[in-house]
Amino acid sequence: MSYEHHRSNYHLTIKGWIHEDVACPLEDRAETWEKEVYQGSEFGKESVHWQILGSNPAFTKQQCAELHEKFPFPCKSPIPDDLFRNLM
C-alpha cells in the first residue's frame, strides 16, 4: 500500500494565489495558508485540507473576503492543481 502525504504553503495576494516557491513581497500578502494533501493509496481519493497560518494586519477582513471571492482556493479552481503549479 503506497500513500501520499505532503504540505505546501500558498500566499493570497492582491494578484491571486502564489505558491511558497515563488518570491512574493511581504506587503502583497494578505494571508498565508497551508495546503495538506493526503491520499491513502494509489487508487484512493485525495483529501485536501486548508489551514490559515497568518494574515497581514494591513488588510482588513473585508479586503481578505473580497480577495477570496475573486481568487478561490487553488484546489477549488476549475483548472487542475498540477496545471496550477505549472503556472507559478
Biotite code that builds the C-alpha atoms (Angstrom):
import biotite.structure as struc

atoms = struc.array([
    struc.Atom([0.000, 0.000, 0.000], chain_id="A", res_id=1, res_name="MET", atom_name="CA", element="C"),
    struc.Atom([1.508, 3.289, -1.043], chain_id="A", res_id=2, res_name="SER", atom_name="CA", element="C"),
    struc.Atom([0.287, 6.649, 0.128], chain_id="A", res_id=3, res_name="TYR", atom_name="CA", element="C"),
    struc.Atom([0.999, 10.297, -0.393], chain_id="A", res_id=4, res_name="GLU", atom_name="CA", element="C"),
    struc.Atom([1.092, 12.992, 2.258], chain_id="A", res_id=5, res_name="HIS", atom_name="CA", element="C"),
    struc.Atom([2.555, 16.440, 1.709], chain_id="A", res_id=6, res_name="HIS", atom_name="CA", element="C"),
    struc.Atom([2.140, 20.035, 2.767], chain_id="A", res_id=7, res_name="ARG", atom_name="CA", element="C"),
    struc.Atom([2.835, 23.280, 0.958], chain_id="A", res_id=8, res_name="SER", atom_name="CA", element="C"),
    struc.Atom([2.179, 26.940, 1.628], chain_id="A", res_id=9, res_name="ASN", atom_name="CA", element="C"),
    struc.Atom([0.337, 29.443, -0.520], chain_id="A", res_id=10, res_name="TYR", atom_name="CA", element="C"),
    struc.Atom([0.028, 33.207, -0.154], chain_id="A", res_id=11, res_name="HIS", atom_name="CA", element="C"),
    struc.Atom([-3.165, 35.044, -1.051], chain_id="A", res_id=12, res_name="LEU", atom_name="CA", element="C"),
    struc.Atom([-2.098, 38.314, -2.660], chain_id="A", res_id=13, res_name="THR", atom_name="CA", element="C"),
    struc.Atom([-3.676, 41.214, -4.500], chain_id="A", res_id=14, res_name="ILE", atom_name="CA", element="C"),
    struc.Atom([-2.778, 39.387, -7.744], chain_id="A", res_id=15, res_name="LYS", atom_name="CA", element="C"),
    struc.Atom([-4.020, 35.932, -6.716], chain_id="A", res_id=16, res_name="GLY", atom_name="CA", element="C"),
    struc.Atom([-2.522, 32.821, -5.131], chain_id="A", res_id=17, res_name="TRP", atom_name="CA", element="C"),
    struc.Atom([1.261, 32.473, -5.045], chain_id="A", res_id=18, res_name="ILE", atom_name="CA", element="C"),
    struc.Atom([2.986, 29.173, -4.213], chain_id="A", res_id=19, res_name="HIS", atom_name="CA", element="C"),
    struc.Atom([5.632, 29.304, -1.486], chain_id="A", res_id=20, res_name="GLU", atom_name="CA", element="C"),
    struc.Atom([8.393, 28.640, -4.037], chain_id="A", res_id=21, res_name="ASP", atom_name="CA", element="C"),
    struc.Atom([7.717, 31.927, -5.841], chain_id="A", res_id=22, res_name="VAL", atom_name="CA", element="C"),
    struc.Atom([9.072, 35.199, -4.469], chain_id="A", res_id=23, res_name="ALA", atom_name="CA", element="C"),
    struc.Atom([6.323, 37.389, -3.083], chain_id="A", res_id=24, res_name="CYS", atom_name="CA", element="C"),
    struc.Atom([6.806, 40.771, -1.369], chain_id="A", res_id=25, res_name="PRO", atom_name="CA", element="C"),
    struc.Atom([5.513, 40.738, 2.211], chain_id="A", res_id=26, res_name="LEU", atom_name="CA", element="C"),
    struc.Atom([3.354, 43.818, 1.653], chain_id="A", res_id=27, res_name="GLU", atom_name="CA", element="C"),
    struc.Atom([1.427, 41.994, -1.134], chain_id="A", res_id=28, res_name="ASP", atom_name="CA", element="C"),
    struc.Atom([0.495, 39.033, 1.101], chain_id="A", res_id=29, res_name="ARG", atom_name="CA", element="C"),
    struc.Atom([-2.944, 39.262, 2.637], chain_id="A", res_id=30, res_name="ALA", atom_name="CA", element="C"),
    struc.Atom([-2.890, 35.730, 4.092], chain_id="A", res_id=31, res_name="GLU", atom_name="CA", element="C"),
    struc.Atom([-0.665, 32.667, 4.185], chain_id="A", res_id=32, res_name="THR", atom_name="CA", element="C"),
    struc.Atom([-2.296, 29.228, 4.056], chain_id="A", res_id=33, res_name="TRP", atom_name="CA", element="C"),
    struc.Atom([-1.036, 25.671, 4.349], chain_id="A", res_id=34, res_name="GLU", atom_name="CA", element="C"),
    struc.Atom([-2.428, 23.071, 1.965], chain_id="A", res_id=35, res_name="LYS", atom_name="CA", element="C"),
    struc.Atom([-2.228, 19.493, 3.243], chain_id="A", res_id=36, res_name="GLU", atom_name="CA", element="C"),
    struc.Atom([-2.830, 16.647, 0.797], chain_id="A", res_id=37, res_name="VAL", atom_name="CA", element="C"),
    struc.Atom([-3.321, 13.037, 1.859], chain_id="A", res_id=38, res_name="TYR", atom_name="CA", element="C"),
    struc.Atom([-4.038, 10.038, -0.337], chain_id="A", res_id=39, res_name="GLN", atom_name="CA", element="C"),
    struc.Atom([-4.227, 6.679, 1.438], chain_id="A", res_id=40, res_name="GLY", atom_name="CA", element="C"),
    struc.Atom([-3.485, 4.543, -1.604], chain_id="A", res_id=41, res_name="SER", atom_name="CA", element="C"),
    struc.Atom([-2.718, 4.811, -5.263], chain_id="A", res_id=42, res_name="GLU", atom_name="CA", element="C"),
    struc.Atom([-6.402, 4.430, -6.130], chain_id="A", res_id=43, res_name="PHE", atom_name="CA", element="C"),
    struc.Atom([-7.820, 6.208, -3.078], chain_id="A", res_id=44, res_name="GLY", atom_name="CA", element="C"),
    struc.Atom([-9.481, 9.582, -3.147], chain_id="A", res_id=45, res_name="LYS", atom_name="CA", element="C"),
    struc.Atom([-7.223, 12.530, -2.426], chain_id="A", res_id=46, res_name="GLU", atom_name="CA", element="C"),
    struc.Atom([-8.096, 14.503, 0.705], chain_id="A", res_id=47, res_name="SER", atom_name="CA", element="C"),
    struc.Atom([-7.198, 18.215, 0.707], chain_id="A", res_id=48, res_name="VAL", atom_name="CA", element="C"),
    struc.Atom([-7.309, 20.435, 3.799], chain_id="A", res_id=49, res_name="HIS", atom_name="CA", element="C"),
    struc.Atom([-6.511, 24.137, 4.138], chain_id="A", res_id=50, res_name="TRP", atom_name="CA", element="C"),
    struc.Atom([-5.379, 25.902, 7.307], chain_id="A", res_id=51, res_name="GLN", atom_name="CA", element="C"),
    struc.Atom([-4.594, 29.583, 7.703], chain_id="A", res_id=52, res_name="ILE", atom_name="CA", element="C"),
    struc.Atom([-1.099, 30.237, 9.062], chain_id="A", res_id=53, res_name="LEU", atom_name="CA", element="C"),
    struc.Atom([-1.274, 34.005, 9.327], chain_id="A", res_id=54, res_name="GLY", atom_name="CA", element="C"),
    struc.Atom([-2.689, 37.223, 7.982], chain_id="A", res_id=55, res_name="SER", atom_name="CA", element="C"),
    struc.Atom([-1.292, 40.646, 7.261], chain_id="A", res_id=56, res_name="ASN", atom_name="CA", element="C"),
    struc.Atom([-2.788, 43.273, 9.619], chain_id="A", res_id=57, res_name="PRO", atom_name="CA", element="C"),
    struc.Atom([-2.569, 45.815, 6.783], chain_id="A", res_id=58, res_name="ALA", atom_name="CA", element="C"),
    struc.Atom([-5.519, 44.006, 5.117], chain_id="A", res_id=59, res_name="PHE", atom_name="CA", element="C"),
    struc.Atom([-8.990, 44.256, 6.654], chain_id="A", res_id=60, res_name="THR", atom_name="CA", element="C"),
    struc.Atom([-11.297, 41.245, 6.961], chain_id="A", res_id=61, res_name="LYS", atom_name="CA", element="C"),
    struc.Atom([-13.428, 42.774, 4.211], chain_id="A", res_id=62, res_name="GLN", atom_name="CA", element="C"),
    struc.Atom([-10.426, 43.096, 1.886], chain_id="A", res_id=63, res_name="GLN", atom_name="CA", element="C"),
    struc.Atom([-9.453, 39.466, 2.548], chain_id="A", res_id=64, res_name="CYS", atom_name="CA", element="C"),
    struc.Atom([-13.031, 38.336, 1.898], chain_id="A", res_id=65, res_name="ALA", atom_name="CA", element="C"),
    struc.Atom([-13.010, 40.212, -1.413], chain_id="A", res_id=66, res_name="GLU", atom_name="CA", element="C"),
    struc.Atom([-9.721, 38.544, -2.391], chain_id="A", res_id=67, res_name="LEU", atom_name="CA", element="C"),
    struc.Atom([-11.180, 35.116, -1.539], chain_id="A", res_id=68, res_name="HIS", atom_name="CA", element="C"),
    struc.Atom([-14.206, 35.888, -3.688], chain_id="A", res_id=69, res_name="GLU", atom_name="CA", element="C"),
    struc.Atom([-12.027, 36.991, -6.582], chain_id="A", res_id=70, res_name="LYS", atom_name="CA", element="C"),
    struc.Atom([-9.439, 34.184, -6.191], chain_id="A", res_id=71, res_name="PHE", atom_name="CA", element="C"),
    struc.Atom([-10.867, 30.841, -4.976], chain_id="A", res_id=72, res_name="PRO", atom_name="CA", element="C"),
    struc.Atom([-8.566, 28.366, -3.243], chain_id="A", res_id=73, res_name="PHE", atom_name="CA", element="C"),
    struc.Atom([-6.287, 26.688, -5.783], chain_id="A", res_id=74, res_name="PRO", atom_name="CA", element="C"),
    struc.Atom([-7.782, 23.228, -5.150], chain_id="A", res_id=75, res_name="CYS", atom_name="CA", element="C"),
    struc.Atom([-11.253, 24.593, -5.945], chain_id="A", res_id=76, res_name="LYS", atom_name="CA", element="C"),
    struc.Atom([-10.075, 26.158, -9.182], chain_id="A", res_id=77, res_name="SER", atom_name="CA", element="C"),
    struc.Atom([-11.611, 24.903, -12.432], chain_id="A", res_id=78, res_name="PRO", atom_name="CA", element="C"),
    struc.Atom([-8.099, 24.145, -13.692], chain_id="A", res_id=79, res_name="ILE", atom_name="CA", element="C"),
    struc.Atom([-6.309, 21.041, -12.370], chain_id="A", res_id=80, res_name="PRO", atom_name="CA", element="C"),
    struc.Atom([-3.961, 21.571, -9.439], chain_id="A", res_id=81, res_name="ASP", atom_name="CA", element="C"),
    struc.Atom([-0.977, 20.222, -11.405], chain_id="A", res_id=82, res_name="ASP", atom_name="CA", element="C"),
    struc.Atom([-1.612, 22.820, -14.071], chain_id="A", res_id=83, res_name="LEU", atom_name="CA", element="C"),
    struc.Atom([-1.914, 25.492, -11.353], chain_id="A", res_id=84, res_name="PHE", atom_name="CA", element="C"),
    struc.Atom([1.537, 24.545, -10.040], chain_id="A", res_id=85, res_name="ARG", atom_name="CA", element="C"),
    struc.Atom([2.976, 24.774, -13.562], chain_id="A", res_id=86, res_name="ASN", atom_name="CA", element="C"),
    struc.Atom([1.616, 28.301, -13.980], chain_id="A", res_id=87, res_name="LEU", atom_name="CA", element="C"),
    struc.Atom([3.631, 29.532, -10.994], chain_id="A", res_id=88, res_name="MET", atom_name="CA", element="C"),
])
